[in-house]
C-alpha cells in the first residue's frame, strides 16, 4: 500500500546567484542544511560568500584551524597548538 504525504512548496530566490550554474546546488545545500561552513576552493563560491551570512565560506586549511581552535580554545590558530596537523597542498 502506498502512502502519500502532502508537502508545501515555497518559492526561493537567491540573494545573489553564483556565476557557475553548477555551484547553485552547493549554496542550496548549505542553506537548506543549515550549514555553518561551506568548505571550498571554488572561486565562484568564494566570490558570493559575502551575500550569505548563514554560513561561513572558507578553504580546507582555514576550516581545520577553526575546528582546532574550537577544541583547544586557542585564538592563535597555529596548527602546533593541537594534535591536528595540516598538510600543505601540493
C-alpha positions in Angstrom: 0.0 0.0 0.0 1.4 3.4 -1.0 1.2 6.3 1.4 1.3 9.9 0.3 2.2 13.0 2.3 1.2 16.5 1.4 4.1 18.9 1.3 4.1 22.6 0.9 6.4 24.0 -1.8 7.6 27.5 -1.4 9.5 29.7 -3.9 13.0 30.6 -3.2 15.2 33.4 -4.6 18.9 33.7 -4.1 20.3 37.0 -2.9 23.0 36.5 -5.5 23.5 33.7 -8.0 26.9 32.1 -8.4 28.5 32.7 -11.8 28.8 29.0 -12.4 25.3 27.4 -12.5 26.8 24.1 -11.1 27.5 25.9 -7.9 23.8 26.7 -7.2 23.4 23.2 -5.7 26.2 23.8 -3.2 24.7 27.1 -2.0 21.2 25.5 -1.8 22.6 22.5 0.2 24.4 24.9 2.6 21.3 27.0 3.2 18.7 24.1 3.4 21.1 22.0 5.5 21.7 24.9 7.9 25.4 24.5 7.4 27.8 26.6 9.5 30.5 26.4 6.9 30.9 25.8 3.1 34.4 24.5 2.6 35.6 25.1 -1.0 38.5 26.4 -3.2 36.0 27.3 -5.9 36.5 30.9 -6.8 32.8 31.4 -7.9 31.6 30.2 -4.5 34.1 32.3 -2.5 33.0 35.4 -4.7 29.4 35.1 -3.5 30.3 34.3 0.2 29.6 37.9 1.4 26.0 37.6 0.3 25.3 34.6 2.6 25.7 35.2 6.3 24.0 31.9 7.3 27.3 30.1 6.8 31.0 30.9 6.5 32.8 30.1 3.3 36.4 29.1 3.7 39.2 26.8 2.4 40.1 23.5 4.0 43.1 24.8 5.9 41.1 27.6 7.5 38.3 25.2 8.3 40.6 22.8 10.1 42.2 25.7 12.0 38.7 26.8 13.2 38.0 23.2 14.4 41.3 23.1 16.2 40.7 26.5 17.8 37.2 25.4 18.9 38.6 22.2 20.5 41.5 23.9 22.3 40.1 27.3 23.0 43.2 28.8 21.3 42.8 32.0 19.4 46.2 31.9 17.8 45.2 29.4 15.2 48.6 27.7 14.9 48.5 24.0 13.9 51.1 23.2 16.6 48.6 24.2 19.3 46.7 21.0 18.8 47.0 17.3 18.0 46.0 18.1 14.4 48.4 18.8 11.7 47.7 20.4 8.4 49.5 19.1 5.3 50.2 21.8 2.7 48.6 21.3 -0.7 50.9 20.1 -3.4 
